[in-house]
Amino acid sequence: MKKKHVNARLICQVSAAAALVLAGNAMAADAFSSDSKWMTGDWGGERTKLIEQGIDIKADYVGEVGGNLNGGYNDDKTARYADQFGLGVALDLQKLWGWDNTQAKIQLTNRNGYNISNDRVGDPRAGTLSSSQEVYGRGHMVRLTQLWIQHQFFDNKLDVKAGYFGEGEDFNTFPCDFQNLAFCGSQVGNWATNIWYNWPVSQAAIRVKYNINDELYAQIGAYNQNPSQLEHGNGFKLSGSGTKGTVLPVELVWSPKVNSLPGEYRVGYYKSTADADDVREDVNGFDAATTGDAYKTHSSKSGYWFVAQQQLTSHDGDASRGLNIAANATFHDKDTNFIDNYQSVMFVYKGPFDARPKDDVGIGAARIHVNDDVKKNAELLNASNGVSDYDNPVFSPIRETEYNYEINYGFHVTNWLTVRPNLQYITHPGGVDEVDNALVAGLKIQSTF
């Protein structure tokens, strides 16, 4: 697509968002009431009636602008827009059909747009490790993201969920209020290469959770590992053809109250039963980049994670306002995984001003480290090809560590619209020292219809 067409689309999208802001602030009908949970309102009370009957229709939109202000691989300044529409329905089957303690969910998603990280921030030969627009990815297409049924047994002690969904719905879960991918959603899925598929990709799956007490539960899952579901046109694929193995996550989740303020702590482990190629050694244990032989195959790959979220303060006794801290860390198989470890920390203050009690301000920092064997493999490959000049198109960039930083402010315009301008700074994009550090301006729009 030509740049003028991209910019024209961007102007239209931003203008539409501005119109929504004005409509939300006006004294308007229920459809645009700032107090409503939905932009389209309660449909004359029909929406609430449907929910009471067990049918909760969900529609939402996320749009993200990313513009390169300075640095990066290509400092030719432009802006890119990526977005996602979601449409689904949550069903309370006890209300609908009398099935005690049973729920179901169907969700469709449609992603479109372009990403500033791909060719402006990062060297296209290496890409970036994170992404300045987290909503970008998994193809411009409609996908079946959720199709599941869930039931609770033994006075809600045991919870079983089965159907089609992704690991990040239940394991290693994390909010997505930042725009940079390193601070958004399940981080294992971002770094467990070709193993763990995050939203909006679904997999045949089952998850079993046991509530040990009111604050502690354990869970285990099994997810079909099928790379063909990533392919364009396979958004509604339900067959098992192309299956390579199974991803098996386990997790312990503790949700304590600290000084009456909520927290959540997760520790987990995953293992994939699919074959995985070594990142450096060949079938004989030598350097594959030097010998030219096929890379050694391992029968599995694994990793583990830790997530912590804790509210630290309240505001004059109001627990909906105050300072929150969150931290993520993941660690991965050094024989087979491109990224071997990742860490991040975030601070979010909700309700920073009395005049804006529902706004929030956030700041985060993340470190993403490339496996040392990946770096060594690239060095050997360059030596084998007789190239040492970074500017040579044949050169394989040497990747080490990328750092991502973001500061943002979330304007709670209405109960159904949040607009979140942000600034991001990326050090060594793609982990490549030769690429200039990049400054990116972002804007995230989150709306519920």
C-alpha positions in Angstrom: 0.0 0.0 0.0 1.3 3.5 -0.9 2.2 5.8 2.0 -0.4 8.4 1.0 -3.1 5.7 1.2 -1.8 4.6 4.6 -1.8 8.2 5.9 -5.3 8.8 4.5 -6.6 5.8 6.3 -4.8 6.9 9.5 -6.4 10.3 9.3 -9.9 8.8 8.9 -9.4 6.4 11.8 -8.2 9.2 14.1 -11.0 11.5 13.0 -13.5 8.8 13.8 -12.0 8.3 17.2 -12.2 12.1 17.8 -15.9 12.0 16.8 -16.5 9.2 19.4 -14.8 11.3 22.1 -17.1 14.3 21.3 -20.1 12.1 21.2 -19.2 10.5 24.5 -18.8 13.9 26.2 -22.1 15.3 24.9 -25.4 15.1 26.8 -26.7 12.4 24.5 -29.1 9.5 24.4 -28.4 6.2 26.1 -26.4 5.1 23.0 -23.6 7.5 23.8 -24.0 8.0 27.6 -20.7 8.5 29.3 -22.1 6.4 32.2 -23.0 3.4 30.0 -20.6 0.4 29.8 -21.3 0.3 26.1 -21.1 2.9 23.3 -24.3 1.6 21.8 -26.1 1.7 25.1 -28.5 -0.7 26.7 -30.7 -0.9 23.5 -33.7 0.4 25.4 -33.2 -2.1 28.2 -33.0 -5.1 25.9 -29.3 -5.7 26.5 -29.8 -6.0 30.2 -32.8 -8.4 29.6 -30.5 -10.6 27.5 -27.8 -10.7 30.2 -30.5 -11.6 32.8 -31.5 -14.4 30.5 -27.9 -15.6 30.2 -26.8 -14.0 26.9 -24.0 -11.3 27.1 -23.2 -9.9 23.7 -19.6 -8.5 23.5 -18.2 -6.2 20.9 -15.0 -4.2 21.2 -12.3 -2.3 19.3 -8.6 -1.7 19.8 -6.7 0.7 17.5 -3.0 1.6 17.8 -1.0 4.3 16.1 2.8 4.1 16.1 5.1 6.9 14.7 8.9 6.8 14.6 10.0 10.2 16.0 13.8 9.5 16.1 16.3 6.8 15.5 15.7 3.2 14.6 16.9 1.4 11.4 15.1 3.8 9.1 14.6 7.3 10.3 12.3 8.2 7.4 9.4 9.4 9.6 5.9 8.0 9.2 3.1 6.6 11.2 1.4 3.2 11.0 -2.1 2.1 12.3 -3.1 -1.4 13.3 -6.5 -2.4 14.8 -8.6 -5.3 16.0 -12.4 -5.7 16.0 -13.9 -8.3 18.4 -17.4 -9.8 18.4 -18.6 -12.5 20.7 -21.2 -13.8 23.1 -20.8 -15.2 26.7 -23.5 -17.7 27.7 -24.7 -18.6 31.2 -26.1 -22.0 30.4 -27.7 -22.3 33.8 -29.9 -19.4 33.1 -30.5 -20.5 29.5 -31.1 -24.2 29.7 -30.8 -25.1 33.4 -27.3 -26.5 33.2 -26.0 -25.9 36.7 -22.6 -24.1 37.0 -22.0 -24.1 33.2 -20.8 -21.3 30.9 -19.8 -21.0 27.2 -18.1 -18.5 25.1 -17.8 -17.7 21.3 -15.5 -15.0 20.1 -14.4 -13.8 16.7 -11.6 -11.3 16.0 -10.5 -9.4 12.9 -7.1 -7.7 12.7 -5.8 -5.3 10.1 -3.1 -2.6 9.6 0.6 -2.1 9.6 3.4 -2.1 12.2 6.0 0.7 12.6 8.4 -1.8 14.2 8.8 -4.0 11.1 10.8 -1.7 8.8 11.3 1.6 10.6 12.4 0.6 14.2 14.1 -2.7 13.4 16.4 -4.0 10.7 14.1 -6.1 8.5 16.8 -8.8 8.4 16.4 -9.1 12.2 13.1 -7.5 13.1 12.5 -6.3 16.6 12.0 -8.6 19.6 9.0 -6.7 21.0 6.5 -4.6 19.0 5.5 -1.0 19.4 1.9 -2.0 18.4 0.9 -5.1 20.3 -2.4 -5.5 18.5 -0.6 -6.2 15.2 0.0 -9.7 14.1 -1.4 -13.1 13.1 -2.7 -12.0 9.7 -5.3 -9.7 8.2 -8.2 -12.0 8.6 -11.2 -13.1 10.8 -10.4 -15.8 13.4 -12.4 -17.9 15.7 -10.6 -17.0 18.9 -12.8 -18.7 21.5 -15.3 -21.6 21.3 -15.5 -23.3 24.7 -17.7 -24.7 27.4 -16.9 -24.5 31.2 -18.3 -26.4 34.1 -17.8 -26.3 37.9 -18.0 -29.4 40.1 -18.0 -30.2 43.8 -19.3 -26.9 45.1 -17.1 -25.0 42.6 -13.9 -26.6 43.8 -13.1 -28.2 40.4 -13.4 -26.1 37.2 -13.1 -27.8 33.8 -12.9 -25.8 30.5 -12.8 -27.5 27.0 -13.0 -26.4 23.4 -10.9 -24.0 21.4 -8.9 -21.2 23.1 -5.4 -20.1 23.8 -3.0 -20.7 26.7 -2.8 -17.0 27.7 -6.5 -17.0 28.6 -5.9 -19.0 31.8 -2.1 -19.4 32.1 0.5 -16.6 32.6 -2.4 -14.1 32.1 -1.7 -10.4 32.3 -3.6 -7.2 31.4 -3.1 -5.4 28.2 -3.2 -1.6 28.9 0.2 -0.7 27.6 0.8 -0.5 23.9 4.3 -2.1 23.7 4.0 -5.8 23.4 6.7 -6.3 26.2 4.1 -5.1 28.7 0.9 -6.6 27.3 -0.7 -10.0 27.8 0.8 -13.4 28.3 4.6 -13.0 27.9 5.4 -16.7 27.5 3.5 -16.6 24.2 5.7 -13.7 23.0 9.0 -15.5 23.6 8.3 -19.3 23.5 9.0 -19.6 19.8 6.4 -21.5 17.7 5.0 -23.1 20.9 2.5 -21.0 22.7 0.0 -19.1 20.6 -1.5 -16.0 22.1 -4.7 -14.2 21.2 -6.3 -14.2 18.7 -5.2 -17.8 17.7 -7.2 -20.6 19.2 -6.2 -24.3 19.7 -8.0 -27.4 20.7 -7.6 -27.4 24.5 -8.7 -28.5 27.9 -7.9 -26.8 31.2 -8.6 -28.2 34.7 -8.4 -25.9 37.8 -8.8 -26.9 41.4 -9.5 -24.2 44.0 -7.5 -25.1 47.1 -9.0 -22.2 49.1 -10.4 -18.7 48.5 -6.9 -17.4 47.7 -5.1 -20.3 46.1 -5.7 -22.5 43.1 -3.7 -24.9 40.9 -4.3 -25.7 37.2 -3.1 -27.8 34.4 -3.8 -27.7 30.7 -3.3 -29.5 27.4 -3.2 -27.5 24.1 -2.9 -28.9 20.6 0.3 -27.5 19.0 -0.6 -27.1 15.4 1.4 -24.5 13.4 -1.0 -24.7 10.5 -3.5 -22.7 12.5 -1.3 -19.7 12.2 -1.6 -19.8 8.4 -3.7 -17.3 6.5 -7.1 -18.7 5.7 -7.0 -21.2 8.7 -8.8 -18.9 11.2 -11.7 -21.3 11.5 -9.7 -24.6 11.2 -11.0 -27.1 13.7 -9.4 -30.3 12.4 -6.2 -31.8 13.9 -4.3 -32.0 10.6 -0.9 -30.5 10.9 -0.6 -31.3 14.6 3.0 -31.5 15.9 2.5 -32.2 19.6 0.9 -30.9 22.8 1.7 -28.0 25.0 1.3 -28.9 28.7 1.3 -25.9 31.1 0.9 -26.1 34.9 0.5 -23.1 37.2 -0.1 -22.2 40.9 -2.0 -18.9 41.5 -2.2 -17.1 44.8 -4.4 -14.0 45.2 -3.8 -12.6 48.7 -5.0 -9.3 50.3 -2.1 -7.2 51.5 -3.3 -4.5 53.8 -6.7 -5.1 52.3 -5.4 -4.4 48.8 -5.5 -7.1 46.1 -2.6 -9.0 44.6 -2.0 -11.9 42.3 1.1 -14.1 42.1 1.6 -16.8 39.4 4.4 -19.4 39.0 4.2 -21.9 36.2 6.0 -24.3 33.9 5.3 -25.5 30.3 6.5 -28.3 28.2 6.0 -29.0 24.5 6.0 -32.6 23.3 6.7 -31.5 19.7 10.1 -31.9 18.1 12.2 -28.7 18.2 15.4 -27.9 16.3 18.6 -26.9 18.2 19.5 -23.3 17.6 23.2 -24.1 17.0 24.3 -27.7 16.9 23.9 -30.1 13.9 22.9 -33.8 14.1 26.5 -34.7 15.0 26.8 -32.1 17.8 29.0 -29.7 15.7 28.2 -26.1 14.7 25.5 -26.4 11.9 26.5 -23.0 10.5 30.0 -24.4 9.8 29.2 -27.9 8.7 26.0 -27.1 6.7 24.4 -30.3 8.1 20.8 -30.3 9.4 20.2 -28.9 12.9 19.9 -31.4 15.7 16.3 -32.3 16.7 15.1 -32.4 20.3 12.0 -34.3 21.4 10.6 -31.4 23.5 11.2 -27.9 24.8 10.2 -26.3 28.0 10.3 -23.2 30.2 8.8 -21.5 33.2 7.5 -18.1 34.3 6.7 -15.8 37.2 4.1 -13.0 37.4 3.4 -10.7 40.3 0.7 -7.9 40.5 0.1 -6.0 43.7 -1.8 -2.9 44.6 0.4 -0.9 47.0 -1.7 2.1 48.0 -5.3 3.4 48.0 -6.4 7.0 47.7 -8.2 8.3 50.8 -9.6 4.8 51.4 -10.8 4.4 47.8 -9.3 1.1 46.6 -10.2 1.8 43.0 -7.4 4.4 43.1 -3.8 4.1 44.0 -0.4 2.7 43.0 0.0 -0.7 41.5 3.2 -2.6 40.7 3.6 -5.6 38.4 6.5 -7.8 37.3 7.0 -10.5 34.7 9.8 -13.0 34.1 10.1 -15.9 31.7 12.9 -18.4 31.2 13.2 -20.8 28.2 15.1 -23.8 26.9 18.5 -22.7 25.8 19.0 -25.6 23.4 15.9 -24.8 21.3 14.5 -21.3 22.0 15.5 -18.1 20.3 14.9 -16.0 23.5 16.3 -17.6 26.7 15.0 -15.0 29.2 12.8 -11.9 29.6 12.0 -9.6 32.6 9.8 -6.5 33.0 8.5 -4.2 35.7 5.6 -1.8 35.5 4.1 0.9 37.8 0.5 2.1 37.2 -1.3 4.8 39.3 -5.1 4.7 38.9 -7.0 7.9 39.6 -4.0 10.3 39.7 -6.2 13.4 40.0 -9.4 14.1 41.9 -10.9 15.6 38.8 -10.0 12.5 36.8 -10.5 9.6 39.2 -10.8 6.9 36.5 -7.7 7.9 34.5 -4.4 6.1 35.0 -0.7 6.7 34.3 1.8 3.9 33.6 5.5 3.4 33.2 7.3 0.2 32.3 10.7 -1.2 31.5 11.5 -4.6 29.9 14.6 -6.6 29.0 14.6 -9.3 26.3 17.7 -11.4 25.9 18.6 -13.5 22.9 20.1 -16.9 23.5 23.9 -16.7 23.3 23.9 -19.8 21.0 21.8 -17.8 18.5 24.4 -15.0 18.6 27.2 -17.6 18.1 25.3 -19.3 15.3 25.0 -15.9 13.4 28.8 -15.2 13.9 29.7 -18.6 12.5 27.2 -18.2 9.6 28.8 -14.8 8.7 32.3 -16.4 8.9 31.1 -19.3 6.7 29.8 -16.8 4.1 32.9 -14.7 4.3 31.1 -11.5 5.3 31.9 -9.1 8.2 30.3 -5.8 7.0 27.0 -5.1 8.7 25.8 -3.2 5.6 26.3 -6.3 3.4 22.8 -7.7 2.5 24.1 -11.2 3.2 25.3 -10.3 6.7 23.3 -11.9 9.5 22.8 -9.3 12.2 24.2 -10.2 15.6 21.4 -10.1 18.2 21.9 -9.8 22.0 19.6 -7.8 24.2 16.7 -5.4 23.5 15.3 -3.0 26.1 11.8 -1.5 25.9 10.4 1.5 27.9 7.0 3.0 27.8 5.2 5.9 29.6 1.5 6.4 29.0 -1.6 8.2 30.2 -5.0 6.6 30.0 -7.8 9.2 29.5 -11.0 7.5 30.7 -13.2 9.5 28.3 -16.3 7.5 29.0 -17.0 4.1 30.6 -16.8 2.7 27.1 -13.8 4.6 25.7 -10.2 5.0 26.8 -7.6 6.9 24.8 -4.0 6.2 25.8 -1.2 8.4 24.3 2.2 7.0 25.0 5.9 7.4 24.4 8.2 4.4 23.9 12.0 4.1 23.8 13.6 1.0 22.3 17.3 0.4 23.0 19.1 -1.9 20.5 16.0 -2.7 18.5 16.1 -6.4 17.6 19.0 -6.8 20.0 21.2 -5.4 17.3 23.8 -2.9 18.5 24.3 -1.3 15.1 20.6 -0.1 15.0 20.1 3.3 16.6 17.9 3.5 19.7 14.4 4.5 18.7 11.8 6.9 20.0 8.2 6.0 19.1 5.0 8.0 19.7 1.9 5.9 20.2 -1.8 6.2 20.7 -4.0 3.4 21.9 -7.8 3.5 21.6 -9.9 1.0 23.5 -13.7 1.0 23.0 -16.5 -1.3 24.0 -19.6 -1.2 21.7 
